[in-house]
Amino acid sequence: MTFRKILHQVRLIDSWLVAPALLFVICGELSHSHGVDLLESYFWDKALHFAAYFGLCLMTTIAVRADRRALWWAVGLVALGGALEIIQGFTGRDADIFDELANTLGVICGLGIGWAGVAYLKARTLVDGTGEGLASKQN
């Protein structure tokens, strides 16, 4: 199996894992479980928000091969984070503007790193805009 095919398979797996990751983040932000409280006691709450939205944006940027759709995903993730912060206020959890700031910074960093990584692979002709290697188009 060539490196191009491996990259394509990784992108496909990534795109299948976006929905479960999104559901995991939504449930984590809205739940009152002991596991969430335990995680927040070990890690700074803002770091968890940053990491969650960084991961989501990185995954979606890779899944759409860093094209214009990645920007729409980023805007949607920032809006989702804001909506979940508002909903948290109705579920008995604390809504915090600094959580949304951490979400937004995570989205920006995830988008930037994902875009740079895919651009690097495109420049090395390991992937192109359609997800196939350029060498496979020449055959």
Phi, psi and omega in degrees: 000131182280163180298324178298318179292324177296315178300320178295317179296320178297318179295321178295316178298317178302315182293329176288333183272354180298311183298312177299323178295319178297316178296321179298316180293317180298313179296321179296324180284333185256349186276162177244024187288160179294327180298319179293316179297321179295317178299316181292335178283333180272329183237151176296131184305320182292327177293323177294318177298313179302311183297319181296312183282332172299311181297316179298314182290323176298315180297315182290325178295318178292319183298325181260014176060034175054048173252194184302331179297332179297324178294320178293322175298318181298315178298318179296322179291322176296317178295320177299315178301317178295317179296319179293326176296320178293315180296325178303325179297334179269348182258005180094358175264165182274124173276133185222126179296332180286335171295318178293325176296317177296320176301312183295317177296322176297318178297314182298315180293318178297318178296314182296314181290319178297316181296317180296319180295316179291321178298322177297315180294323177293320180294327178276004182056032174275333173219160172234191184295341181261357179091354178261154176291148180294329180295328180290335177284336181280341181280000000 
